[in-house]
Amino acid sequence: MKSIYILNLLALLFSINICKAQQLVQKPSDINKLKLQESIFVNKPLKNLIKEIKPQIVMVTGWPSKSTERLGYFVFRFVDKKSYDSTRKNSKTPYQITVFIKETFQWNNHERNKDQKLNWTNSDTNKYGNLTVVGIKISGEQ
Amino acid sequence: MTPGLLSESESQDPLYMYATNQGKSPVWNLGQVFENGAYDLVTLPLMYKVRNVQVPENLNCLEKENYIRSVKSEMVIYKVNNSPVKCRIITFLPDVNYARNRSYDISHNTITRMDTAYSGMIVVKDSDEKIIRIWQIQHGKIIKKMKPVVVTGVNAAGENSIGTESTHCVFQPVADNFRVVCFGTMVGDVLVIDHCNDPEPTGTEYDFVCEEVDDDTPLPCDDISTPEDECLGGIFGDDPPGDGGGGGDNPPTEPDPCSQAQSFVSNINVFSQNPTYSTAKNNVLASGATDQKEHGVTFGKNSNGEITVSPLSTGNSYNAPVNTNWQGAFADLHNHPDNLPPSSADMYGLISININKSDYSTRMVVTVDGTVYALVVIDPTKATSFVNQYPKQQIANYPPDFPDPIFTDFTDIKFDLVTKGLSAKVADEMALAFVLDKYNSGVALLKQDANGNFHRLKTEQTSSNGASNYIASNCL
C-alpha cells in the first residue's frame, strides 16, 4: 500500500512539471530567448522551434536555396504587412525571427493559397517542420 | 504609366490635354510621400486639362504625339521644419532622345528622385504658374540656368493681356500645338490608356520662350538627381533650411552612380567581346548544366597583355570556384545553378581578393538561363571600409551573409517586390543593387542586356501612403 502511494505522488509531481512548461516565446519581445537557447534548436527539426512560439505568426516568407552558394531561410513576423511597413518607415524593425535551414526546400509565394499567402499554417508545419535548423537570427524592436 | 494623361475623371470622361485652357488636376490617389532631410513633401502627378507644349520640330506626327504624352508635370506640396506649407509645380520637358530612349515614358522622374540619365528641361513654377526658374539638365546635372525676371508690362505680341513679362523671356509664337484626346480606364491605381485620338493642331499659340541668363542664384548642387535639403531649397526657390541661409557652399554630394561606374562598364563591355570570354562562359554554363554544380574560371593577362583564362574549376563549397593566383588575374566567372544573381558570399569574396590584388576587381556570374551579372569593385577604399563596418556574418561551415541592418533591408526589399509579383530573381538583383549602393559598398552590380552590353543596376526607394516602393532605375 505504501509503495502505491509513492508512485501516485511521483505521477502527480510529473504532471505538475508538464503543466508548468510553457512556450519560450510568450510575446514577440521574447524572441531573444530563442537566440539565447539557439543550441537546443540547431540541428533539430524546425517544428521544435515553431512550437516554442506562442504569438500568432502573421507573416512568413521562405527564401529557399538550391545551392551551396547561400543558405535558405524563413522569416517569421508577428505583424501584418501594413504595420510592418509603417514601423520600417520610422527606421525601426518589428520583431522577427530568421531561421536558416540546412536543406533545399521549395517555396513560391505566387503558388501559395491566395488567402493564406503570408500565414504560417498547420499545413506548413507538416510540410516544412522536419527541415533542419542551422541557425537563428533575431531582430526587431517596437 | 503616363501621369500626363491621368485624370481624376477615371473612366468615363475623355482626358483632355494640351489644349488652350488653364485647368489642372492633381492626381491625389497617386501621391507619393517623401521625407528628405528637413523637408516633408508630397508629390502628385499633375494633369493639365489644357497646356501648351513646344514640340521639337523634325519629328514625325507619331513622334510628336508621343513626345507630348511624355511631358510630365507634378505638384509638390512641401514644408520645411515648422514653416508654412508651400506648393510648387515642376514640369519635366525631356530631350527628344531621352524621351525616345525611355519609350516616351518619363513618369519615374520626380523632383526628389530624378533619373540620373535625365536630359531636358525642368521648369519650376509656383502654384500660380509663375516661373521661378528653368534649368537645362544633361544626365542629371544642371548645365544651363534660365531665370525670368518679371516686370510689369504688356506682352510682346500686344494681343494678350499677360500683365507681366520677363526681360529675359521673349513672348513669341510657339509652333506645333496639339490637342490630344485620350480615353482610359482605371485599373487599381493605374490608368490604362485605351486609345488616343490623333493630335489636332490647335493653331499657333504664343508663349514665353526664355533664354539663358547669368542667373545669380548659386547652383543648389551639381547633381539634382537625389537632392538634399539645400538642393531642394534651391530648386524650390527657398532659402535652405538651417542656419546658413542665402545659399553659400554647395553641400557635398555623392557622385552619380552611373557616371561613377561608367569606365568600369566600358572596360567590361570591351572585355566581353573577347572570344576568350565567350568560350569560357559557354564552357562554364555547359559544365553546370551537366552536373548542377558550380564551375568557374579566372581571367588574366599574360606578359604580352593578351587575355588568358584558367582551366575550369569545380566548386564544392560556397567559395567561388576560381583560381585567384592565375597570372595577371583581373576577373573571374562562375555559374549559379540556383539561377540567382551574385550572392553576398560572392561580394565579400571579391572584396577580400581585391584588398590584396587591386587589379582583380570583377566577379561575373552566369545563371542557368544565361543571364550574366558582374560585381565590380569601383571604389576599393569604400569596399574596404564596408567590410570593416559590416563584416560578413557566418554560421560555421555555411556560406556568409550580410549582417544587420543590411540583411533586414535586403530581405525586406525582396519580400516587398515578390509580394508585388516580381520573380525571386529580379527581386534579388534589385535588392542587392539597392543595399550595395545604400551602404556605400564601393561595389557595383552590373547586368548584361540582350545586346551584350553591361549596365549598372540601380534601385531607388520611394514612399507612398507610408509604404516603401522600390523601382529599378538602371543606368543606360
Chai-1 contact restraints between the chains, C-beta under 6 A:
chainA,res_idxA,chainB,res_idxB,connection_type,confidence,min_distance_angstrom,max_distance_angstrom,comment,restraint_id
A,T61,B,F415,contact,1.0,0.0,6.0,A-B,restraint_1
A,K66,B,D338,contact,1.0,0.0,6.0,A-B,restraint_2
A,S67,B,P337,contact,1.0,0.0,6.0,A-B,restraint_3
A,S67,B,D338,contact,1.0,0.0,6.0,A-B,restraint_4
A,T68,B,S317,contact,1.0,0.0,6.0,A-B,restraint_5
A,T68,B,Y318,contact,1.0,0.0,6.0,A-B,restraint_6
A,E69,B,Y318,contact,1.0,0.0,6.0,A-B,restraint_7
A,E69,B,S343,contact,1.0,0.0,6.0,A-B,restraint_8
A,R70,B,S343,contact,1.0,0.0,6.0,A-B,restraint_9
A,R70,B,P399,contact,1.0,0.0,6.0,A-B,restraint_10
A,L71,B,Y398,contact,1.0,0.0,6.0,A-B,restraint_11
A,L71,B,P399,contact,1.0,0.0,6.0,A-B,restraint_12
A,V75,B,T411,contact,1.0,0.0,6.0,A-B,restraint_13
A,D85,B,A467,contact,1.0,0.0,6.0,A-B,restraint_14
A,S86,B,G466,contact,1.0,0.0,6.0,A-B,restraint_15
A,K89,B,G466,contact,1.0,0.0,6.0,A-B,restraint_16
A,T93,B,T408,contact,1.0,0.0,6.0,A-B,restraint_17
A,N109,B,V418,contact,1.0,0.0,6.0,A-B,restraint_18
A,V134,B,I395,contact,1.0,0.0,6.0,A-B,restraint_19
A,G135,B,I395,contact,1.0,0.0,6.0,A-B,restraint_20
A,S139,B,D404,contact,1.0,0.0,6.0,A-B,restraint_21
A,S139,B,T408,contact,1.0,0.0,6.0,A-B,restraint_22
